[in-house]
Amino acid sequence: MFDLIKDGGVFTGILLVCSVIALAFILERTWALRRSRIMPPQLLNALDPNAEPVDQAWLRSSCESSPSPLGRLILTMLEYRAWPRTENASAVEVRARQEVVGLERGLVVLEVITGIAPLLGLVGTIYGIIPLFGDFGKAISGDQVLIAKGIGAALNKTLYGLMVAIPSLVAWSLLNKRVEELSVDLSAHCDAFLRRSYPPKSR
């Protein structure tokens, strides 16, 4: 493997760095976007429409002791509980957008790597092929195998670029879908909590 990296030159080294960065962000986002971390079970139970109303002091304490996106949204709703429902909902919506930005943190890095990895591989291939054509005339009457090996080694860089880009693209797509699903769930739970917090007569 080290021989491949050494023979591949600077472009292979850059692609290796990209692969390590992509793997790090994939693992970090997969861990960070666990449903139990975004929406702790104890808070979901408290927001269950069929459950008994919970003490707001206990709910606030639970949110502060176990920081999470859902907990921070609940704290926002409790903070503006005295406001009219529409104004409270607007404040929660602003906070929710901030939370979604936090959930998407790092995904742009995967998107960039997905885009540049094939291009880096292609540039590395072209960079490796150009010198070979300078010796192509000599190879016609000489050792053509050497030229063929050189072209093969240059094309490997394109392969390396695709090997980095494809897993990054799959991970980026799946993690984006997870963020979207979590955002919808957070919105639904917040809406249910607001409905319970504002009786029909006070809306």
C-alpha positions as CSV (number, residue, x, y, z in Angstrom):
1,M,0.0,0.0,0.0
2,F,2.8,2.4,0.9
3,D,4.4,1.6,-2.4
4,L,1.2,2.6,-4.2
5,I,1.1,5.9,-2.4
6,K,4.8,6.5,-3.1
7,D,4.4,5.7,-6.8
8,G,1.2,7.7,-7.0
9,G,2.8,11.0,-6.1
10,V,1.3,14.0,-4.6
11,F,-2.2,13.5,-6.0
12,T,-2.5,10.1,-4.4
13,G,-1.4,11.6,-1.1
14,I,-4.0,14.3,-1.4
15,L,-6.7,11.7,-2.1
16,L,-5.5,9.7,0.9
17,V,-5.9,12.7,3.1
18,C,-9.4,13.3,1.7
19,S,-10.4,9.7,2.4
20,V,-9.2,10.1,6.0
21,I,-11.1,13.3,6.5
22,A,-14.3,11.9,4.9
23,L,-14.1,8.8,7.1
24,A,-13.7,11.0,10.2
25,F,-16.8,13.1,9.4
26,I,-18.8,10.0,8.4
27,L,-18.2,8.4,11.8
28,E,-18.6,11.6,13.7
29,R,-21.9,12.5,12.1
30,T,-23.2,9.0,12.3
31,W,-22.6,9.1,16.1
32,A,-23.9,12.6,16.5
33,L,-27.1,12.0,14.6
34,R,-28.3,9.1,16.7
35,R,-32.1,9.6,17.4
36,S,-31.6,9.0,21.1
37,R,-29.1,11.9,21.2
38,I,-31.2,14.3,19.3
39,M,-34.5,13.4,21.0
40,P,-33.8,11.7,24.4
41,P,-36.4,9.1,25.3
42,Q,-37.3,10.8,28.6
43,L,-38.2,14.0,26.8
44,L,-40.2,12.1,24.2
45,N,-42.2,10.4,27.0
46,A,-42.9,13.8,28.6
47,L,-44.2,15.1,25.2
48,D,-46.4,12.1,24.5
49,P,-49.9,13.5,23.9
50,N,-51.4,10.5,25.8
51,A,-49.2,11.0,28.8
52,E,-50.2,13.0,31.9
53,P,-49.0,16.6,31.9
54,V,-45.6,17.0,33.5
55,D,-44.3,19.6,35.9
56,Q,-42.6,22.4,34.0
57,A,-39.8,22.7,36.6
58,W,-39.0,19.0,36.1
59,L,-39.1,19.3,32.3
60,R,-36.8,22.3,32.4
61,S,-34.4,20.5,34.7
62,S,-34.4,17.4,32.4
63,C,-33.6,19.6,29.4
64,E,-30.8,21.3,31.1
65,S,-29.2,18.2,32.6
66,S,-29.3,16.3,29.2
67,P,-28.5,18.9,26.5
68,S,-30.0,18.0,23.1
69,P,-31.7,19.7,20.1
70,L,-35.1,18.7,21.4
71,G,-34.3,19.8,24.9
72,R,-33.1,23.2,23.7
73,L,-36.3,23.6,21.7
74,I,-38.4,22.8,24.8
75,L,-36.4,25.3,26.8
76,T,-37.2,27.9,24.2
77,M,-40.9,27.1,24.3
78,L,-40.9,27.3,28.1
79,E,-38.9,30.5,28.1
80,Y,-41.5,32.2,26.0
81,R,-44.5,30.5,27.6
82,A,-46.0,33.8,28.6
83,W,-46.0,35.0,25.0
84,P,-49.0,34.4,22.6
85,R,-48.8,31.1,20.8
86,T,-47.9,32.6,17.4
87,E,-45.0,34.6,18.8
88,N,-43.8,31.5,20.8
89,A,-44.0,29.4,17.6
90,S,-41.9,32.0,15.7
91,A,-39.2,32.0,18.4
92,V,-39.1,28.2,18.3
93,E,-38.9,28.2,14.5
94,V,-35.8,30.5,14.6
95,R,-34.2,28.2,17.2
96,A,-35.2,25.1,15.1
97,R,-33.3,26.5,12.1
98,Q,-30.2,26.9,14.3
99,E,-30.5,23.4,15.4
100,V,-30.9,22.1,11.9
101,V,-27.7,24.0,10.9
102,G,-26.0,22.2,13.8
103,L,-27.2,18.8,12.6
104,E,-25.9,19.5,9.1
105,R,-22.4,20.5,10.5
106,G,-19.7,18.6,8.6
107,L,-21.9,17.4,5.7
108,V,-20.6,20.2,3.5
109,V,-17.1,18.7,3.9
110,L,-18.4,15.4,2.5
111,E,-20.1,17.2,-0.3
112,V,-16.9,19.0,-1.2
113,I,-14.9,15.8,-1.1
114,T,-17.5,14.0,-3.2
115,G,-17.0,16.7,-5.9
116,I,-13.2,17.2,-5.8
117,A,-12.0,13.6,-5.4
118,P,-12.8,12.5,-9.0
119,L,-11.4,15.7,-10.3
120,L,-8.2,15.3,-8.3
121,G,-7.9,11.8,-9.7
122,L,-8.4,13.0,-13.2
123,V,-5.9,15.8,-12.9
124,G,-3.4,13.2,-11.5
125,T,-4.0,10.9,-14.4
126,I,-3.5,13.7,-17.0
127,Y,-0.4,14.9,-15.1
128,G,1.0,11.4,-15.2
129,I,0.2,10.8,-18.9
130,I,1.6,14.0,-20.3
131,P,5.3,13.0,-19.8
132,L,4.7,9.6,-21.3
133,F,3.7,11.1,-24.7
134,G,7.1,12.8,-24.8
135,D,8.7,9.4,-24.9
136,F,6.0,7.8,-27.1
137,G,8.1,8.2,-30.3
138,K,11.0,6.3,-28.6
139,A,8.6,3.7,-27.4
140,I,7.5,2.8,-30.9
141,S,10.9,1.3,-31.7
142,G,11.7,0.5,-28.1
143,D,10.1,-0.7,-24.9
144,Q,6.4,-0.2,-25.3
145,V,5.6,-2.1,-22.1
146,L,7.2,0.7,-20.1
147,I,4.8,3.2,-21.7
148,A,1.8,0.9,-21.1
149,K,2.8,0.5,-17.4
150,G,3.1,4.3,-17.1
151,I,-0.4,4.8,-18.5
152,G,-1.8,2.2,-16.2
153,A,-0.2,3.8,-13.2
154,A,-1.6,7.2,-14.3
155,L,-5.1,5.8,-14.7
156,N,-4.9,4.4,-11.1
157,K,-5.3,8.0,-9.8
158,T,-8.7,8.3,-11.5
159,L,-9.7,5.0,-9.8
160,Y,-8.5,6.3,-6.4
161,G,-10.5,9.4,-6.9
162,L,-13.7,7.4,-7.6
163,M,-13.0,5.1,-4.7
164,V,-13.0,8.1,-2.4
165,A,-15.9,9.9,-4.0
166,I,-18.4,7.1,-4.2
167,P,-18.5,6.1,-0.5
168,S,-18.5,9.8,0.4
169,L,-21.5,10.4,-1.8
170,V,-23.4,7.5,-0.4
171,A,-22.7,8.7,3.2
172,W,-23.6,12.3,2.4
173,S,-26.9,11.2,0.9
174,L,-27.8,9.0,3.8
175,L,-26.8,11.5,6.4
176,N,-28.7,14.3,4.7
177,K,-31.8,12.1,4.6
178,R,-31.4,11.4,8.4
179,V,-31.1,15.1,9.1
180,E,-34.3,15.7,7.1
181,E,-36.2,13.0,9.0
182,L,-35.0,14.3,12.4
183,S,-36.0,17.8,11.5
184,V,-39.5,16.7,10.6
185,D,-39.8,14.7,13.9
186,L,-38.5,17.7,15.9
187,S,-41.1,20.0,14.2
188,A,-43.9,17.5,15.0
189,H,-43.0,17.1,18.6
190,C,-42.6,20.9,19.1
191,D,-46.0,21.5,17.5
192,A,-47.6,18.9,19.7
193,F,-46.1,20.5,22.8
194,L,-47.3,24.0,21.8
195,R,-50.8,22.6,21.3
196,R,-50.8,21.1,24.8
197,S,-49.3,24.3,26.3
198,Y,-52.0,26.6,24.8
199,P,-55.6,25.5,25.5
200,P,-58.0,26.4,22.7
201,K,-59.6,29.2,24.6
202,S,-56.2,31.0,25.0
203,R,-55.2,30.8,21.3
